[in-house]
Amino acid sequence: MKAPLLASIDIGSNSVLLLVGRIIDGKLHTELQRKETIRLGGALDSAGNLLPSAMERGLECLRRYAGLIAHISPTHRRVVATQTLREARNREAFLQQAQAILGCPVELISGEREAALIYQGVSSLLPPSTERRLVVDIGGRSTEICIGQGSHLEAAVSCPIGSVAWAQRFFGDGILNAERFAAANADAQALLQTHMAPLSHATWEHVFGSSGTAGAISKALHQAGYPAGEITRPTLFQLQQQLIHAGHIDRLPLQGLREELRPVIGGGVSVMCAVFDMFKLQHMRIAQGALRHGVLFDLHASLQYRGEPSA
C-alpha cells in the first residue's frame, strides 16, 4: 500500500509555510512546498490584539493552502501556530476561523513543544549520527534553542526574541547604526540568559541553524562570495558592519535578499549575533529541516501508533 500523503502547516510570526509529502522508510518525499510572508508578528496593536488586516491576510493565505490540500484527508493534516498567536489576546477568533477554513484542528503549541518539533524536523533530515547537536531557530517573535544527540532531544528552550520583534523594537524607523545593534545585542543576550538554565552545562559538536533567519543570513553571505549553507563568526559580524555602513534599510546593497526581508534583516542579524556571542559560536551550518518537517514526521508517527498504514 502506498504511503499516505501528509500535510503540515506552520503559522509563524513572519511566514505561513505549507509542506506536503510522504514518509517512506523514514525518508521524506516532498510533493509540494509553499511559503507566504504574512508577518503576523508585526501586526499586534498596543493592547496585544492581532490587527484585523493582518488576521485577514493570514486567513486568505490559509484559504489558498486549503485549496492545495483539498485532496488530503483531514486526519492526515496537522496545523500548528506559534509565538504571535501565543501572544495575541484575540487569538481565538483567528484560530476558530483558521480551523473552519482548513477542516482540521489548529494547534497552538508552547515554545518548548515548538522547539522539540524543530529538533525533530532538523534531525530527521540529517544523516544518522551519534554526534551532539545545538540547533538554533530564530523566528519572527521567538527563538528556539535545542540540544540533542542524534535524533534524541535532551533539552530545549524558547525565548521571546525574534527578527520581526527586534526589527520593530530597535530598527523600526529603518535606521541601522552601531549603537542600536549594541542595544539589540545586549537586550537579546539578557533575555536569553533568563531562559538558558536547561542548557547551562550542554556541550555539542555541531551547530545547525533552522528556518528563515538563518537561511536569509546565509544567502546574503553567499551572495557576498562566502561558501553556501553556512554562517561563520567573522562573516556574520562583517555582515553586521555592512548593515551599519549602509545606515538605513533603504540603502542595503545586499544582493539576493528578498525584498520582504529588508525590513527585518537588522532584527535577524542582531539576534543571530547575540546567539553567537552567548554560546561563543564560531560556525553554523544551515539545516534543511524545520518546524514544518518536525510536524509532518510527528503526524506520521502518530498515525503509525494508531495503526494506520505507513507504506
C-alpha positions in Angstrom: 0.0 0.0 0.0 1.3 3.5 -0.9 2.3 5.7 1.9 -0.3 8.3 2.8 0.0 11.8 1.7 0.5 14.1 4.7 0.3 17.9 5.0 1.7 20.2 7.7 1.2 24.0 8.0 3.3 26.2 10.3 1.5 29.5 11.1 4.6 31.5 12.1 5.2 35.1 13.1 6.8 36.0 9.8 5.6 33.4 7.3 3.0 30.7 6.9 4.5 27.5 5.5 2.9 24.5 3.9 4.6 21.1 3.4 3.0 18.1 1.6 4.8 14.8 1.3 5.0 11.1 2.0 7.3 9.4 4.5 8.6 6.1 3.2 11.1 4.0 5.2 11.8 7.1 7.4 12.6 9.3 4.4 10.6 12.4 3.4 9.4 12.5 -0.2 8.3 16.1 -0.7 5.5 16.8 -3.2 4.7 20.4 -2.5 6.1 23.3 -0.5 4.7 26.9 -0.2 5.8 29.9 1.8 4.0 33.2 2.1 5.4 36.1 4.1 2.4 37.4 6.1 4.2 39.0 9.0 1.6 38.5 11.7 4.3 39.2 14.3 4.5 42.8 13.2 0.8 43.4 13.5 0.0 43.3 17.2 -1.5 46.5 18.5 -0.7 48.2 21.8 -3.4 46.1 23.5 -1.8 42.9 22.2 -4.5 42.2 19.7 -3.8 41.0 16.2 -4.9 43.7 13.7 -7.9 42.8 11.6 -6.0 43.5 8.3 -3.2 41.0 9.4 -5.8 38.5 10.5 -7.4 38.6 7.1 -4.0 38.3 5.3 -3.4 35.2 7.3 -6.8 33.7 6.7 -6.6 34.5 2.9 -3.3 32.6 2.9 -4.9 29.6 4.6 -7.8 29.7 2.1 -5.2 29.3 -0.7 -3.5 26.5 1.2 -6.9 24.8 1.8 -7.3 24.6 -1.9 -3.9 23.0 -2.3 -4.6 20.2 0.3 -8.3 19.6 -0.5 -7.4 16.1 -1.7 -5.7 15.2 1.6 -7.8 13.6 4.3 -8.3 15.9 7.3 -6.8 13.2 9.6 -3.6 13.5 7.5 -3.2 17.2 8.1 -1.6 18.9 11.1 -1.5 22.7 11.6 0.4 24.5 14.3 0.5 28.1 15.4 3.4 29.7 17.3 4.6 32.8 19.1 2.4 35.6 17.7 -0.7 33.7 18.3 0.6 32.7 21.7 0.7 36.4 22.5 -2.3 37.7 20.7 -5.2 38.4 23.1 -7.8 37.8 20.3 -6.2 34.6 19.0 -9.3 32.5 19.5 -11.1 34.5 16.7 -8.3 33.7 14.3 -7.9 30.1 15.4 -11.6 29.3 15.0 -11.7 30.8 11.5 -8.5 29.0 10.5 -9.9 25.7 11.7 -13.1 26.2 9.7 -11.1 27.0 6.6 -8.7 24.1 6.9 -11.2 21.5 8.1 -8.9 20.2 10.9 -7.7 21.4 14.3 -5.2 24.2 14.5 -2.9 23.6 17.5 -1.5 26.5 19.4 1.8 24.9 20.6 4.0 26.0 23.5 7.5 27.3 22.9 9.0 24.2 24.3 6.8 22.0 22.1 7.8 24.1 19.1 11.5 23.6 20.0 11.1 19.9 20.3 9.3 19.7 16.9 12.1 21.9 15.3 14.7 19.5 16.6 12.7 16.5 15.2 12.5 18.2 11.8 16.2 19.1 11.7 17.4 15.7 12.9 15.0 13.8 10.6 16.6 15.3 7.5 20.2 14.8 8.6 22.1 11.6 8.1 22.0 9.2 11.1 24.6 10.2 13.7 25.5 10.0 17.4 27.1 13.5 17.4 25.8 16.1 19.8 24.0 19.0 18.1 23.0 22.5 19.0 20.0 23.7 16.9 19.1 27.3 16.7 15.8 28.6 15.1 15.4 32.4 15.1 11.8 33.1 14.1 9.8 36.3 13.9 8.9 36.6 17.6 10.6 33.7 19.3 13.9 31.8 19.2 14.1 28.1 20.0 17.4 26.5 21.0 17.8 22.8 21.4 20.5 20.3 22.4 20.4 16.7 21.4 22.4 13.7 20.4 21.5 12.2 17.0 17.7 12.1 16.9 17.3 12.3 20.7 16.4 15.7 22.1 18.0 16.4 25.5 16.9 19.9 26.3 15.0 22.7 24.6 14.2 26.3 25.4 12.1 29.0 23.8 12.8 32.7 24.3 10.6 35.6 23.1 13.1 37.3 20.8 13.0 37.3 17.0 13.7 39.0 13.8 10.3 40.8 13.5 10.1 41.8 17.2 13.7 43.1 17.3 13.4 44.9 14.0 10.3 46.8 15.3 11.9 47.5 18.7 15.3 48.7 17.6 15.2 49.5 13.8 11.5 50.4 13.3 12.4 53.7 11.5 14.8 51.8 9.2 18.0 53.4 10.7 20.9 50.9 11.2 23.7 52.1 13.4 26.3 50.6 15.8 24.5 51.9 18.9 21.2 50.2 18.0 22.9 47.0 17.2 24.8 47.1 20.5 21.5 47.7 22.4 19.7 45.0 20.4 22.5 42.5 21.2 22.6 43.4 24.9 18.8 43.0 25.3 18.7 39.7 23.4 21.6 38.3 25.5 19.9 39.4 28.7 16.6 37.7 27.7 18.4 34.6 26.5 20.3 34.4 29.8 17.0 34.2 31.8 16.0 31.1 29.7 19.3 29.2 29.5 19.3 27.2 32.7 18.4 23.9 31.0 21.3 24.3 28.6 23.9 25.6 31.1 26.1 22.5 31.1 25.4 21.5 27.5 28.2 20.5 25.1 27.9 20.0 21.3 30.0 19.1 18.3 28.0 20.7 15.5 25.7 23.7 15.3 22.7 24.0 12.9 20.6 27.0 12.1 17.0 26.2 11.1 14.3 28.3 9.4 14.1 31.7 7.8 16.5 34.0 9.7 19.5 31.6 9.4 18.7 30.9 5.8 18.4 34.6 4.9 21.7 35.5 6.5 23.4 32.5 4.9 22.1 33.5 1.4 23.2 37.1 1.9 26.7 35.9 2.8 26.8 33.5 -0.1 25.9 36.4 -2.5 28.9 38.2 -1.0 31.1 35.4 -2.1 31.2 33.2 1.0 30.5 29.4 1.0 26.8 28.4 0.7 24.9 26.9 3.6 26.9 28.3 6.5 27.4 31.2 8.8 30.8 31.9 10.5 31.5 34.3 13.2 33.8 36.6 11.1 31.3 36.7 8.2 28.3 37.3 10.4 29.9 40.3 12.1 31.2 41.6 8.8 27.5 41.5 7.6 26.5 43.5 10.7 29.2 46.1 9.8 27.9 46.2 6.2 24.4 47.0 7.6 25.8 49.7 9.8 27.8 51.2 6.9 24.6 51.3 4.8 22.9 53.2 7.6 19.3 52.6 6.5 17.3 49.6 5.3 16.6 51.5 2.1 20.3 51.7 1.2 21.1 48.0 1.8 23.3 46.7 -1.0 22.6 43.1 -0.3 22.1 41.1 -3.5 19.9 38.1 -3.2 17.9 39.4 -0.3 14.2 39.1 -0.9 12.5 42.4 -0.7 10.1 41.3 2.1 13.1 40.5 4.3 14.6 44.0 4.0 12.6 45.5 7.0 13.5 42.6 9.3 17.2 41.9 8.4 18.5 44.2 11.1 16.5 42.4 13.7 17.5 39.0 12.5 21.2 39.8 12.3 21.2 41.4 15.8 19.6 38.3 17.3 21.9 36.0 15.5 24.9 38.0 16.7 23.6 37.7 20.3 23.3 33.9 19.9 26.8 33.6 18.5 28.1 35.8 21.4 26.0 34.0 24.1 27.2 30.5 23.1 30.6 31.5 21.8 29.9 30.0 18.4 32.3 30.0 15.5 30.4 28.2 12.8 26.8 27.3 12.0 25.5 25.1 9.2 22.1 25.7 7.7 19.7 22.8 8.2 17.2 21.6 5.7 14.7 20.6 8.3 12.5 23.0 10.3 9.3 23.1 12.3 7.0 22.0 9.4 9.2 18.9 8.8 9.0 18.0 12.5 5.2 18.4 12.5 5.0 16.1 9.4 7.2 13.4 11.0 5.3 13.7 14.3 2.0 13.3 12.4 3.4 10.2 10.6 4.5 8.7 14.0 1.0 9.3 15.5 -0.7 7.6 12.5 1.6 4.6 12.9 0.8 4.5 16.6 -2.9 4.4 15.8 -2.3 1.5 13.4 -2.7 3.3 10.1 -0.6 2.1 7.2 2.8 3.8 6.8 3.6 2.4 3.4 
